[in-house]
């Protein structure tokens, strides 16, 4: 066998397997992130008429993302990535009916919409959006697959978590009027229990709307950090389709006090490579 011809064919195969530029979409779960839940409802009004409780999550945040990569530079490659990740947590307001001897409360499940995110009104979510610019060093002598290692800078945009302080901040003159009317119902009036129930429901709806409005106006928390990554891309010759797998570990970035970030993201995707 002609060794020179074999090596030339191998080099040609490797050169045809990779492209100058590529763009893809991927599944991007985040691992180890935890949100602390509230074990008991906590008061958000001074007279303990309205309480808040939310659950937490522990483990995997679901996500997706997009990636642009450039392989044309000598010795190094460049990747630009945008990931969106979220973890859902149920939250409810509890409005106490002071006229009910059994301490009846009205539960108001919360659905909110977070400004600056691609998610509509839904069960409250902690949303993390991360933009990464990475420089990678590839192993180029292998055909079909290209392992690489690298790192870079990360720009984090994180949503807030519903808490007592936030819900308390939406109590204004309108809600206080309803609270005052609820407290002043005459217990000797036979219609007082029914009226108190009506006021409780009205207060719950009013508070829910104010929480929704305030959440939509709440900005995202921005911070800068870094990351290191280990990955591999695979592409057959001629066919302009590539698959990739990345593991990233994030360093730095600010998160709400209720959130403990796991800092690990996996990216599994496919894209066009031209």
Order of alpha helices (4+ residues) and beta strands (2+ residues): alpha-beta-beta-beta-beta-beta-beta-beta-beta-beta-beta-beta-beta-alpha-alpha-alpha-beta-beta-beta-beta
